[in-house]
Amino acid sequence: MGQAAWKGFVLSLFDYKTAKFVVAKSKKVGLLYRVLQLTILLYLLIWVFLIKKSYQDIDTSLQSAVVTKVKGVAYTNTTMLGERLWDVADFVIPSQGENVFFVVTNLIVTPSQRQGICAEREGIPDGECSEDTDCQAGESVVAGHGLKTGRCLRLENNATRGTCEIFAWCPVETMSMPTEPLLKDAEGFTIFIKNYIRFPKFNFSKANVLETDNRNFLKTCRFSPNNLYCPIFRLGSIVRWAGADFQDIALKGGVIGIHIEWDCDLDKAASNCNPHYYFNRLDNKQTKSVSSGYNFRFARYYRDPNGVEFRDLMKAYGIRFDVIVNGKAGKFNIIPTVINIGSGLALMGAGAFFCDLVLIYAIRKSEFYRDKKFEKVRGQKEEANVEVEANELEQEPPENKPLEGVQQDEQLPELAQSGRKQNSNCQEIFELARSGLQENTILYSKQPQILQTVRT
């Protein structure tokens, strides 16, 4: 890079740019600018302030507590269990309901299990054998029920294959699958869901239970879209609202989500802050899985007259309910209001910048508008140098050629002559106009103004 180039670069660091306003009489660009302004204004008013309420300070740190209770009774009469009445203590696990609770709808019972020696169940790969060496004594059966004793017990219908003898709770659990739900009447059970919430930033608290002195209110009411403050739900209704069939989900179990949403506008009365409920099935029944539904095992232990312990093993199928609480609260605050208004004004500036690009680059007369928008202004010393160059160029006047877009005064020589008598500034403007250095401009004897009106 040469010395002259470096000098020009250093001098350019001391240049100052200021805005020049040019009023462009272009209907297309003017219409585009107004459309952009209207669009940005509607975006701010409707989306930012009315819908998103961005003028508010938001608190999403919701503090929540959930208490649940299930009520109902069911009667069964089976060959394995006989006649039996089921109440809350039998089919609700855990008894103290919280955010997650389980309602039993089906059971497979293996009664009177005692610790002893028996054969491992068929169908378990690690428990199958053909000779005693396949059953290493002391090893546990992978995915089985006990410890191997070292013996291989032949099957009655197969002389070459068998299962390992194990030390376990015998007899081992059967592999039978339920064909219909045991507790069909569970569809009529009721679930009471009490929810307390608090927004710590605004010190606002509320519950989803109606504040009333009527103690019988909760005994007679049921939840409905018109009765949001009676959080007593029928179990079958929850399953139906979640898009599932009760008899189908009660057979092998499933997971239902109970969602409670709190969206509170604290600029309004507290009575307008209401809970909103929606329900869905969380386990995807449509997905092909080797383990569908929801089940787990538990046992009830007893002792016989001789003091020997035995148990009833139960494989329980049922519906697990997950209570999920979310929410936010908003209240007017001047800081987010000012921030969003400033963002809107910045968008207005972006719209003007876009119209500038269209004006000076995209339309047919873009070069003409570009010459009007950008102008270099020199200091007094630089202007004197330009005047010397102009005087030299006067000795060889250029050919008179008409310039497009220039409005020339027919009495230009007379105007220049009178200008010399008035002041030196007009002399400089006249000399620059004759030398062709100022093009596409309208010359007046008045001092140049920063606001120009451009017509095409």
DRENLUM-477986 format. One record per residue (C-alpha): residue in one letter; x, z, y. Coordinates in Angstrom, 3 decimals, padded with zeros to 6 digits. Example, Ala and Ser with C-alpha at 12.3 -4.5 7.8 and 13.67 -1.06 7.14 Angstrom:
{palum->A	east->012.300	up->007.800	north->-004.500} .
{palum->S	east->013.670	up->007.140	north->-001.060} .
***
This chain:
{palum->M	east->000.000	up->000.000	north->000.000} .
{palum->G	east->001.544	up->-001.092	north->003.328} .
{palum->Q	east->002.176	up->000.950	north->006.415} .
{palum->A	east->-000.708	up->-000.664	north->008.263} .
{palum->A	east->-003.074	up->000.154	north->005.405} .
{palum->W	east->-001.968	up->003.781	north->005.368} .
{palum->K	east->-002.381	up->003.961	north->009.128} .
{palum->G	east->-005.914	up->002.549	north->008.877} .
{palum->F	east->-006.754	up->005.033	north->006.130} .
{palum->V	east->-005.491	up->008.009	north->008.153} .
{palum->L	east->-007.351	up->006.866	north->011.264} .
{palum->S	east->-010.562	up->006.452	north->009.274} .
{palum->L	east->-010.449	up->010.159	north->008.476} .
{palum->F	east->-011.210	up->010.843	north->012.133} .
{palum->D	east->-014.260	up->008.564	north->012.253} .
{palum->Y	east->-017.631	up->010.194	north->012.804} .
{palum->K	east->-020.897	up->008.759	north->011.552} .
{palum->T	east->-024.179	up->009.480	north->013.277} .
{palum->A	east->-027.692	up->008.335	north->012.516} .
{palum->K	east->-029.090	up->005.294	north->014.243} .
{palum->F	east->-032.839	up->004.826	north->014.153} .
{palum->V	east->-034.074	up->001.282	north->013.784} .
{palum->V	east->-037.825	up->000.638	north->013.865} .
{palum->A	east->-038.335	up->-002.239	north->011.426} .
{palum->K	east->-041.579	up->-004.138	north->011.961} .
{palum->S	east->-041.970	up->-004.942	north->008.251} .
{palum->K	east->-045.408	up->-004.326	north->006.797} .
{palum->K	east->-044.178	up->-004.404	north->003.200} .
{palum->V	east->-041.486	up->-001.772	north->003.666} .
{palum->G	east->-043.751	up->000.307	north->005.891} .
{palum->L	east->-046.507	up->000.260	north->003.282} .
{palum->L	east->-044.019	up->001.216	north->000.562} .
{palum->Y	east->-042.774	up->004.142	north->002.658} .
{palum->R	east->-046.284	up->005.493	north->003.260} .
{palum->V	east->-047.182	up->005.167	north->-000.431} .
{palum->L	east->-044.061	up->007.128	north->-001.390} .
{palum->Q	east->-044.860	up->009.803	north->001.181} .
{palum->L	east->-048.441	up->010.119	north->-000.065} .
{palum->T	east->-047.304	up->010.298	north->-003.702} .
{palum->I	east->-044.768	up->013.038	north->-002.992} .
{palum->L	east->-047.307	up->014.983	north->-000.923} .
{palum->L	east->-049.938	up->014.827	north->-003.696} .
{palum->Y	east->-047.304	up->015.862	north->-006.257} .
{palum->L	east->-046.448	up->018.936	north->-004.198} .
{palum->L	east->-050.023	up->019.973	north->-003.489} .
{palum->I	east->-051.648	up->019.266	north->-006.857} .
{palum->W	east->-048.943	up->019.676	north->-009.491} .
{palum->V	east->-046.449	up->022.092	north->-007.916} .
{palum->F	east->-048.795	up->024.426	north->-006.055} .
{palum->L	east->-052.256	up->024.120	north->-007.647} .
{palum->I	east->-051.422	up->023.543	north->-011.323} .
{palum->K	east->-047.967	up->025.117	north->-011.819} .
{palum->K	east->-048.495	up->027.714	north->-009.067} .
{palum->S	east->-044.846	up->027.505	north->-008.083} .
{palum->Y	east->-045.477	up->029.645	north->-005.027} .
{palum->Q	east->-045.624	up->032.684	north->-007.339} .
{palum->D	east->-042.971	up->034.985	north->-008.737} .
{palum->I	east->-043.334	up->034.917	north->-012.544} .
{palum->D	east->-042.864	up->037.783	north->-015.025} .
{palum->T	east->-042.520	up->036.718	north->-018.689} .
{palum->S	east->-041.043	up->039.984	north->-020.001} .
{palum->L	east->-044.303	up->041.034	north->-021.623} .
{palum->Q	east->-044.368	up->044.467	north->-023.278} .
{palum->S	east->-046.947	up->044.618	north->-026.066} .
{palum->A	east->-048.271	up->046.986	north->-028.735} .
{palum->V	east->-050.662	up->046.008	north->-031.540} .
{palum->V	east->-052.806	up->048.245	north->-033.758} .
{palum->T	east->-054.914	up->046.787	north->-036.584} .
{palum->K	east->-057.538	up->048.174	north->-038.938} .
{palum->V	east->-059.367	up->046.487	north->-041.817} .
{palum->K	east->-062.724	up->047.673	north->-043.126} .
{palum->G	east->-064.822	up->046.611	north->-046.112} .
{palum->V	east->-065.518	up->047.236	north->-049.801} .
{palum->A	east->-065.619	up->044.919	north->-052.827} .
{palum->Y	east->-066.871	up->045.300	north->-056.405} .
{palum->T	east->-065.301	up->043.664	north->-059.497} .
{palum->N	east->-065.990	up->043.734	north->-063.230} .
{palum->T	east->-063.239	up->042.216	north->-065.412} .
{palum->T	east->-062.183	up->042.594	north->-069.045} .
{palum->M	east->-058.768	up->043.949	north->-068.015} .
{palum->L	east->-059.838	up->046.361	north->-065.285} .
{palum->G	east->-063.501	up->046.916	north->-066.103} .
{palum->E	east->-065.870	up->047.937	north->-063.363} .
{palum->R	east->-064.053	up->048.805	north->-060.197} .
{palum->L	east->-064.839	up->049.384	north->-056.523} .
{palum->W	east->-062.167	up->048.307	north->-054.037} .
{palum->D	east->-061.852	up->049.868	north->-050.582} .
{palum->V	east->-059.328	up->049.729	north->-047.734} .
{palum->A	east->-056.780	up->051.906	north->-049.541} .
{palum->D	east->-056.728	up->049.409	north->-052.455} .
{palum->F	east->-056.511	up->046.025	north->-050.767} .
{palum->V	east->-054.768	up->046.609	north->-047.398} .
{palum->I	east->-050.962	up->046.820	north->-047.337} .
{palum->P	east->-049.585	up->048.628	north->-045.391} .
{palum->S	east->-052.340	up->051.075	north->-044.616} .
{palum->Q	east->-051.034	up->051.530	north->-041.068} .
{palum->G	east->-051.525	up->048.027	north->-039.726} .
{palum->E	east->-049.240	up->046.701	north->-036.997} .
{palum->N	east->-048.245	up->043.164	north->-035.992} .
{palum->V	east->-048.218	up->042.118	north->-039.663} .
{palum->F	east->-050.641	up->043.238	north->-042.360} .
{palum->F	east->-051.713	up->041.964	north->-045.790} .
{palum->V	east->-055.141	up->041.772	north->-047.407} .
{palum->V	east->-055.211	up->041.441	north->-051.212} .
{palum->T	east->-057.593	up->038.761	north->-052.508} .
{palum->N	east->-056.347	up->038.281	north->-056.084} .
{palum->L	east->-054.450	up->040.270	north->-058.756} .
{palum->I	east->-052.655	up->039.721	north->-062.071} .
{palum->V	east->-052.280	up->043.120	north->-063.785} .
{palum->T	east->-049.820	up->043.997	north->-066.575} .
{palum->P	east->-051.037	up->047.466	north->-067.662} .
{palum->S	east->-049.263	up->050.350	north->-069.415} .
{palum->Q	east->-045.651	up->049.229	north->-069.134} .
{palum->R	east->-043.092	up->051.615	north->-070.586} .
{palum->Q	east->-039.316	up->051.448	north->-070.618} .
{palum->G	east->-038.058	up->050.244	north->-073.989} .
{palum->I	east->-036.812	up->047.316	north->-076.095} .
{palum->C	east->-038.699	up->044.004	north->-076.197} .
{palum->A	east->-038.144	up->040.233	north->-076.153} .
{palum->E	east->-037.562	up->038.396	north->-072.913} .
{palum->R	east->-040.380	up->036.096	north->-071.842} .
{palum->E	east->-040.167	up->032.425	north->-072.769} .
{palum->G	east->-039.345	up->029.886	north->-070.087} .
{palum->I	east->-036.426	up->031.794	north->-068.505} .
{palum->P	east->-033.235	up->029.700	north->-069.054} .
{palum->D	east->-030.771	up->032.626	north->-069.041} .
{palum->G	east->-032.902	up->034.512	north->-071.572} .
{palum->E	east->-033.030	up->031.746	north->-074.203} .
{palum->C	east->-030.666	up->031.842	north->-077.197} .
{palum->S	east->-029.926	up->030.408	north->-080.639} .
{palum->E	east->-027.629	up->033.167	north->-081.946} .
{palum->D	east->-026.563	up->036.691	north->-081.018} .
{palum->T	east->-023.429	up->035.543	north->-079.177} .
{palum->D	east->-025.663	up->033.918	north->-076.540} .
{palum->C	east->-026.911	up->037.379	north->-075.551} .
{palum->Q	east->-023.935	up->039.344	north->-074.205} .
{palum->A	east->-024.803	up->043.037	north->-074.356} .
{palum->G	east->-025.116	up->044.772	north->-070.987} .
{palum->E	east->-025.646	up->041.597	north->-068.945} .
{palum->S	east->-028.795	up->041.247	north->-066.878} .
{palum->V	east->-031.028	up->038.233	north->-067.389} .
{palum->V	east->-030.858	up->035.986	north->-064.317} .
{palum->A	east->-034.380	up->035.719	north->-062.873} .
{palum->G	east->-035.497	up->037.817	north->-065.837} .
{palum->H	east->-036.819	up->041.303	north->-066.480} .
{palum->G	east->-034.042	up->043.461	north->-067.975} .
{palum->L	east->-030.616	up->043.925	north->-069.613} .
{palum->K	east->-029.520	up->042.079	north->-072.767} .
{palum->T	east->-028.922	up->044.231	north->-075.873} .
{palum->G	east->-026.840	up->041.649	north->-077.769} .
{palum->R	east->-029.530	up->040.455	north->-080.214} .
{palum->C	east->-031.292	up->037.098	north->-080.330} .
{palum->L	east->-034.918	up->037.314	north->-081.464} .
{palum->R	east->-036.260	up->034.173	north->-083.170} .
{palum->L	east->-039.593	up->032.785	north->-082.128} .
{palum->E	east->-042.348	up->032.697	north->-084.711} .
{palum->N	east->-042.853	up->028.938	north->-084.420} .
{palum->N	east->-039.163	up->028.018	north->-084.033} .
{palum->A	east->-036.461	up->029.123	north->-086.503} .
{palum->T	east->-033.528	up->027.852	north->-084.423} .
{palum->R	east->-034.431	up->028.957	north->-080.918} .
{palum->G	east->-035.427	up->032.328	north->-079.540} .
{palum->T	east->-035.118	up->034.766	north->-076.609} .
{palum->C	east->-032.727	up->037.612	north->-076.018} .
{palum->E	east->-033.767	up->041.158	north->-076.717} .
{palum->I	east->-033.742	up->043.200	north->-073.490} .
{palum->F	east->-034.092	up->046.751	north->-072.279} .
{palum->A	east->-036.901	up->046.614	north->-069.696} .
{palum->W	east->-040.423	up->047.669	north->-068.780} .
{palum->C	east->-042.301	up->046.448	north->-071.802} .
{palum->P	east->-044.368	up->044.443	north->-072.353} .
{palum->V	east->-042.916	up->042.065	north->-069.754} .
{palum->E	east->-045.145	up->040.451	north->-067.156} .
{palum->T	east->-047.312	up->037.593	north->-068.376} .
{palum->M	east->-046.970	up->034.082	north->-066.941} .
{palum->S	east->-050.674	up->033.502	north->-066.469} .
{palum->M	east->-051.942	up->031.956	north->-063.222} .
{palum->P	east->-055.187	up->032.966	north->-061.485} .
{palum->T	east->-058.100	up->030.550	north->-061.795} .
{palum->E	east->-060.408	up->032.145	north->-059.222} .
{palum->P	east->-060.024	up->034.883	north->-056.610} .
{palum->L	east->-060.697	up->038.414	north->-057.779} .
{palum->L	east->-061.941	up->039.732	north->-054.432} .
{palum->K	east->-064.384	up->037.039	north->-053.400} .
{palum->D	east->-066.199	up->039.511	north->-051.159} .
{palum->A	east->-063.126	up->039.910	north->-048.947} .
{palum->E	east->-064.507	up->037.070	north->-046.804} .
{palum->G	east->-066.895	up->039.588	north->-045.225} .
{palum->F	east->-064.233	up->042.181	north->-044.343} .
{palum->T	east->-063.730	up->042.976	north->-040.652} .
{palum->I	east->-060.423	up->043.262	north->-038.790} .
{palum->F	east->-060.027	up->045.329	north->-035.627} .
{palum->I	east->-057.072	up->044.189	north->-033.470} .
{palum->K	east->-056.219	up->046.396	north->-030.498} .
{palum->N	east->-053.620	up->045.028	north->-028.080} .
{palum->Y	east->-051.986	up->046.794	north->-025.133} .
{palum->I	east->-049.879	up->044.761	north->-022.695} .
{palum->R	east->-047.774	up->045.551	north->-019.628} .
{palum->F	east->-045.860	up->043.425	north->-017.109} .
{palum->P	east->-043.063	up->045.707	north->-015.851} .
{palum->K	east->-042.108	up->043.622	north->-012.788} .
{palum->F	east->-045.574	up->044.105	north->-011.251} .
{palum->N	east->-046.391	up->047.411	north->-013.005} .
{palum->F	east->-049.608	up->045.886	north->-014.370} .
{palum->S	east->-051.207	up->047.068	north->-017.629} .
{palum->K	east->-054.299	up->046.075	north->-019.553} .
{palum->A	east->-055.889	up->046.131	north->-023.034} .
{palum->N	east->-058.148	up->043.736	north->-024.929} .
{palum->V	east->-060.825	up->046.409	north->-025.505} .
{palum->L	east->-063.753	up->046.817	north->-023.129} .
{palum->E	east->-063.568	up->049.932	north->-021.004} .
{palum->T	east->-066.943	up->051.589	north->-021.580} .
{palum->D	east->-068.435	up->054.989	north->-022.278} .
{palum->N	east->-070.588	up->053.579	north->-025.097} .
{palum->R	east->-068.972	up->054.877	north->-028.293} .
{palum->N	east->-071.166	up->052.665	north->-030.462} .
{palum->F	east->-069.975	up->049.483	north->-028.787} .
{palum->L	east->-067.256	up->048.715	north->-031.346} .
{palum->K	east->-069.560	up->049.533	north->-034.253} .
{palum->T	east->-072.072	up->046.844	north->-033.371} .
{palum->C	east->-070.193	up->044.081	north->-031.554} .
{palum->R	east->-068.371	up->041.055	north->-032.985} .
{palum->F	east->-065.839	up->038.783	north->-031.327} .
{palum->S	east->-067.038	up->035.517	north->-029.808} .
{palum->P	east->-065.900	up->033.229	north->-026.971} .
{palum->N	east->-068.454	up->034.992	north->-024.771} .
{palum->N	east->-067.352	up->038.477	north->-025.865} .
{palum->L	east->-063.574	up->038.534	north->-025.462} .
{palum->Y	east->-063.347	up->042.313	north->-025.165} .
{palum->C	east->-064.753	up->043.047	north->-028.613} .
{palum->P	east->-061.659	up->042.451	north->-030.816} .
{palum->I	east->-063.467	up->042.867	north->-034.137} .
{palum->F	east->-063.099	up->039.712	north->-036.239} .
{palum->R	east->-064.706	up->038.684	north->-039.497} .
{palum->L	east->-061.961	up->037.755	north->-041.970} .
{palum->G	east->-063.742	up->034.602	north->-043.126} .
{palum->S	east->-064.195	up->033.459	north->-039.505} .
{palum->I	east->-060.478	up->033.817	north->-038.782} .
{palum->V	east->-059.613	up->031.690	north->-041.825} .
{palum->R	east->-062.153	up->029.061	north->-040.787} .
{palum->W	east->-060.877	up->028.961	north->-037.185} .
{palum->A	east->-057.377	up->028.461	north->-038.598} .
{palum->G	east->-058.594	up->025.295	north->-040.350} .
{palum->A	east->-058.468	up->026.658	north->-043.915} .
{palum->D	east->-060.999	up->027.300	north->-046.671} .
{palum->F	east->-061.333	up->030.945	north->-047.659} .
{palum->Q	east->-061.827	up->030.428	north->-051.404} .
{palum->D	east->-058.811	up->028.135	north->-051.508} .
{palum->I	east->-056.449	up->030.455	north->-049.612} .
{palum->A	east->-057.739	up->033.541	north->-051.432} .
{palum->L	east->-056.710	up->032.072	north->-054.826} .
{palum->K	east->-052.930	up->031.859	north->-054.266} .
{palum->G	east->-052.557	up->033.385	north->-050.822} .
{palum->G	east->-051.302	up->032.161	north->-047.469} .
{palum->V	east->-050.183	up->033.157	north->-043.971} .
{palum->I	east->-052.502	up->033.094	north->-040.951} .
{palum->G	east->-051.296	up->033.438	north->-037.358} .
{palum->I	east->-053.449	up->035.287	north->-034.811} .
{palum->H	east->-052.182	up->034.362	north->-031.334} .
{palum->I	east->-053.133	up->036.359	north->-028.234} .
{palum->E	east->-052.220	up->034.748	north->-024.899} .
{palum->W	east->-052.264	up->036.569	north->-021.567} .
{palum->D	east->-051.991	up->034.321	north->-018.497} .
{palum->C	east->-052.597	up->036.529	north->-015.469} .
{palum->D	east->-052.843	up->035.468	north->-011.822} .
{palum->L	east->-052.298	up->038.764	north->-010.013} .
{palum->D	east->-053.257	up->037.224	north->-006.679} .
{palum->K	east->-056.807	up->037.542	north->-008.002} .
{palum->A	east->-058.707	up->040.576	north->-009.279} .
{palum->A	east->-057.552	up->042.281	north->-012.481} .
{palum->S	east->-060.860	up->041.346	north->-014.128} .
{palum->N	east->-059.717	up->037.705	north->-014.123} .
{palum->C	east->-056.773	up->038.536	north->-016.398} .
{palum->N	east->-058.334	up->037.926	north->-019.812} .
{palum->P	east->-056.916	up->037.474	north->-023.333} .
{palum->H	east->-057.192	up->034.091	north->-025.047} .
{palum->Y	east->-057.157	up->033.801	north->-028.845} .
{palum->Y	east->-056.298	up->030.963	north->-031.153} .
{palum->F	east->-055.593	up->030.857	north->-034.877} .
{palum->N	east->-053.567	up->028.650	north->-037.223} .
{palum->R	east->-052.211	up->028.609	north->-040.757} .
{palum->L	east->-048.464	up->029.252	north->-040.623} .
{palum->D	east->-047.580	up->028.266	north->-044.199} .
{palum->N	east->-047.873	up->024.490	north->-044.489} .
{palum->K	east->-050.162	up->023.887	north->-047.433} .
{palum->Q	east->-049.640	up->020.114	north->-047.216} .
{palum->T	east->-045.908	up->020.453	north->-047.970} .
{palum->K	east->-045.080	up->020.000	north->-051.653} .
{palum->S	east->-043.342	up->023.198	north->-052.736} .
{palum->V	east->-042.539	up->024.826	north->-056.069} .
{palum->S	east->-043.643	up->028.139	north->-054.584} .
{palum->S	east->-046.892	up->027.775	north->-052.671} .
{palum->G	east->-049.126	up->030.507	north->-051.353} .
{palum->Y	east->-048.136	up->034.124	north->-050.741} .
{palum->N	east->-047.710	up->036.899	north->-053.315} .
{palum->F	east->-045.643	up->039.982	north->-054.112} .
{palum->R	east->-045.491	up->042.703	north->-056.800} .
{palum->F	east->-046.072	up->046.421	north->-056.699} .
{palum->A	east->-046.657	up->049.113	north->-059.335} .
{palum->R	east->-048.621	up->052.313	north->-059.772} .
{palum->Y	east->-046.913	up->054.995	north->-061.862} .
{palum->Y	east->-048.429	up->057.587	north->-064.188} .
{palum->R	east->-047.353	up->060.103	north->-066.871} .
{palum->D	east->-048.936	up->060.609	north->-070.259} .
{palum->P	east->-049.627	up->064.077	north->-071.769} .
{palum->N	east->-046.113	up->064.083	north->-073.243} .
{palum->G	east->-044.558	up->063.552	north->-069.809} .
{palum->V	east->-043.457	up->059.968	north->-070.501} .
{palum->E	east->-043.680	up->057.735	north->-067.432} .
{palum->F	east->-045.574	up->054.451	north->-067.555} .
{palum->R	east->-046.922	up->052.088	north->-064.955} .
{palum->D	east->-049.390	up->049.322	north->-064.145} .
{palum->L	east->-047.602	up->046.285	north->-062.663} .
{palum->M	east->-049.652	up->044.205	north->-060.237} .
{palum->K	east->-048.856	up->040.781	north->-058.876} .
{palum->A	east->-050.907	up->040.574	north->-055.682} .
{palum->Y	east->-052.034	up->037.345	north->-054.036} .
{palum->G	east->-053.573	up->037.496	north->-050.594} .
{palum->I	east->-053.566	up->036.603	north->-046.928} .
{palum->R	east->-050.843	up->037.822	north->-044.597} .
{palum->F	east->-051.864	up->038.041	north->-040.949} .
{palum->D	east->-049.220	up->037.788	north->-038.200} .
{palum->V	east->-050.416	up->038.943	north->-034.761} .
{palum->I	east->-048.327	up->037.129	north->-032.128} .
{palum->V	east->-048.683	up->038.152	north->-028.469} .
{palum->N	east->-047.379	up->036.058	north->-025.567} .
{palum->G	east->-048.076	up->036.019	north->-021.880} .
{palum->K	east->-046.934	up->035.767	north->-018.283} .
{palum->A	east->-048.058	up->037.055	north->-014.922} .
{palum->G	east->-047.601	up->035.536	north->-011.474} .
{palum->K	east->-047.884	up->036.864	north->-007.934} .
{palum->F	east->-047.248	up->035.269	north->-004.538} .
{palum->N	east->-043.687	up->035.491	north->-003.261} .
{palum->I	east->-042.224	up->033.857	north->-000.162} .
{palum->I	east->-038.883	up->032.942	north->-001.819} .
{palum->P	east->-040.178	up->030.474	north->-004.476} .
{palum->T	east->-042.622	up->029.124	north->-001.874} .
{palum->V	east->-039.827	up->028.233	north->000.559} .
{palum->I	east->-037.680	up->026.804	north->-002.248} .
{palum->N	east->-040.427	up->024.461	north->-003.427} .
{palum->I	east->-041.305	up->023.360	north->000.105} .
{palum->G	east->-037.627	up->022.565	north->000.686} .
{palum->S	east->-037.543	up->020.578	north->-002.539} .
{palum->G	east->-040.547	up->018.590	north->-001.319} .
{palum->L	east->-038.849	up->017.779	north->001.969} .
{palum->A	east->-035.782	up->016.641	north->000.036} .
{palum->L	east->-037.997	up->014.313	north->-001.968} .
{palum->M	east->-039.336	up->012.908	north->001.293} .
{palum->G	east->-035.751	up->012.122	north->002.281} .
{palum->A	east->-035.187	up->010.448	north->-001.069} .
{palum->G	east->-038.204	up->008.235	north->-000.372} .
{palum->A	east->-036.752	up->007.194	north->002.985} .
{palum->F	east->-033.400	up->006.452	north->001.310} .
{palum->F	east->-035.129	up->004.227	north->-001.248} .
{palum->C	east->-036.913	up->002.310	north->001.502} .
{palum->D	east->-033.568	up->001.840	north->003.288} .
{palum->L	east->-032.143	up->000.266	north->000.153} .
{palum->V	east->-035.106	up->-002.083	north->-000.083} .
{palum->L	east->-034.855	up->-002.965	north->003.605} .
{palum->I	east->-031.148	up->-003.812	north->003.731} .
{palum->Y	east->-030.638	up->-005.226	north->000.233} .
{palum->A	east->-033.859	up->-006.389	north->-001.419} .
{palum->I	east->-036.012	up->-008.301	north->001.069} .
{palum->R	east->-035.428	up->-011.829	north->002.398} .
{palum->K	east->-034.264	up->-010.757	north->005.873} .
{palum->S	east->-031.998	up->-008.006	north->004.501} .
{palum->E	east->-028.817	up->-009.305	north->006.186} .
{palum->F	east->-030.500	up->-009.304	north->009.585} .
{palum->Y	east->-031.706	up->-005.699	north->009.150} .
{palum->R	east->-028.327	up->-004.624	north->007.798} .
{palum->D	east->-026.594	up->-005.905	north->010.945} .
{palum->K	east->-029.056	up->-003.954	north->013.063} .
{palum->K	east->-028.693	up->-000.705	north->011.121} .
{palum->F	east->-024.890	up->-000.463	north->011.018} .
{palum->E	east->-022.915	up->-000.699	north->014.276} .
{palum->K	east->-019.351	up->000.271	north->015.160} .
{palum->V	east->-018.798	up->001.991	north->018.528} .
{palum->R	east->-015.241	up->002.240	north->019.942} .
{palum->G	east->-013.784	up->004.608	north->022.514} .
{palum->Q	east->-012.799	up->003.621	north->026.082} .
{palum->K	east->-009.217	up->002.760	north->025.157} .
{palum->E	east->-010.206	up->000.618	north->022.217} .
{palum->E	east->-012.835	up->-001.070	north->024.382} .
{palum->A	east->-010.158	up->-002.053	north->026.940} .
{palum->N	east->-008.161	up->-003.716	north->024.161} .
{palum->V	east->-011.243	up->-005.646	north->023.121} .
{palum->E	east->-011.711	up->-006.747	north->026.759} .
{palum->V	east->-008.148	up->-008.140	north->026.883} .
{palum->E	east->-008.791	up->-010.089	north->023.707} .
{palum->A	east->-012.043	up->-011.356	north->025.188} .
{palum->N	east->-010.275	up->-012.612	north->028.337} .
{palum->E	east->-007.813	up->-014.502	north->026.183} .
{palum->L	east->-010.646	up->-016.076	north->024.251} .
{palum->E	east->-012.282	up->-017.181	north->027.535} .
{palum->Q	east->-009.509	up->-019.730	north->028.047} .
{palum->E	east->-010.684	up->-021.476	north->024.892} .
{palum->P	east->-014.437	up->-021.062	north->024.969} .
{palum->P	east->-016.157	up->-021.635	north->021.647} .
{palum->E	east->-018.645	up->-024.368	north->021.131} .
{palum->N	east->-022.154	up->-023.491	north->022.155} .
{palum->K	east->-024.134	up->-023.100	north->018.976} .
{palum->P	east->-027.628	up->-021.661	north->018.764} .
{palum->L	east->-027.715	up->-018.294	north->016.969} .
{palum->E	east->-030.557	up->-017.419	north->014.670} .
{palum->G	east->-032.588	up->-014.358	north->015.620} .
{palum->V	east->-031.066	up->-014.086	north->019.161} .
{palum->Q	east->-033.249	up->-014.078	north->022.217} .
{palum->Q	east->-031.139	up->-015.623	north->025.051} .
{palum->D	east->-031.947	up->-015.331	north->028.720} .
{palum->E	east->-032.186	up->-018.678	north->030.506} .
{palum->Q	east->-030.577	up->-017.156	north->033.644} .
{palum->L	east->-027.600	up->-015.662	north->031.781} .
{palum->P	east->-024.880	up->-016.852	north->034.284} .
{palum->E	east->-026.828	up->-015.522	north->037.274} .
{palum->L	east->-027.458	up->-012.206	north->035.472} .
{palum->A	east->-023.756	up->-011.873	north->034.684} .
{palum->Q	east->-022.791	up->-012.608	north->038.317} .
{palum->S	east->-025.146	up->-009.928	north->039.672} .
{palum->G	east->-023.913	up->-007.515	north->037.010} .
{palum->R	east->-020.313	up->-007.736	north->038.264} .
{palum->K	east->-021.424	up->-006.541	north->041.666} .
{palum->Q	east->-023.365	up->-003.581	north->040.277} .
{palum->N	east->-020.998	up->-001.908	north->037.826} .
{palum->S	east->-018.103	up->-002.574	north->035.505} .
{palum->N	east->-020.050	up->-001.647	north->032.377} .
{palum->C	east->-022.303	up->-004.668	north->032.672} .
{palum->Q	east->-019.163	up->-006.821	north->033.149} .
{palum->E	east->-017.829	up->-005.619	north->029.813} .
{palum->I	east->-021.126	up->-006.281	north->028.035} .
{palum->F	east->-021.305	up->-009.778	north->029.522} .
{palum->E	east->-017.744	up->-010.635	north->028.502} .
{palum->L	east->-018.376	up->-009.392	north->024.941} .
{palum->A	east->-021.582	up->-011.429	north->024.723} .
{palum->R	east->-019.765	up->-014.617	north->025.837} .
{palum->S	east->-016.992	up->-014.095	north->023.316} .
{palum->G	east->-019.500	up->-013.902	north->020.434} .
{palum->L	east->-018.583	up->-010.333	north->019.459} .
{palum->Q	east->-022.138	up->-008.999	north->019.908} .
{palum->E	east->-024.529	up->-011.058	north->017.838} .
{palum->N	east->-028.183	up->-010.660	north->016.887} .
{palum->T	east->-028.921	up->-008.408	north->019.892} .
{palum->I	east->-031.182	up->-008.481	north->022.956} .
{palum->L	east->-029.164	up->-008.039	north->026.147} .
{palum->Y	east->-030.515	up->-006.045	north->029.023} .
{palum->S	east->-028.953	up->-004.765	north->032.210} .
{palum->K	east->-030.070	up->-001.238	north->031.208} .
{palum->Q	east->-027.742	up->001.142	north->029.372} .
{palum->P	east->-027.980	up->000.651	north->025.532} .
{palum->Q	east->-030.308	up->003.110	north->023.784} .
{palum->I	east->-029.989	up->004.571	north->020.294} .
{palum->L	east->-033.592	up->003.647	north->019.347} .
{palum->Q	east->-034.149	up->-000.108	north->018.888} .
{palum->T	east->-037.197	up->-002.103	north->017.876} .
{palum->V	east->-036.399	up->-005.033	north->015.585} .
{palum->R	east->-038.784	up->-007.920	north->015.111} .
{palum->T	east->-038.334	up->-010.712	north->012.576} .
***
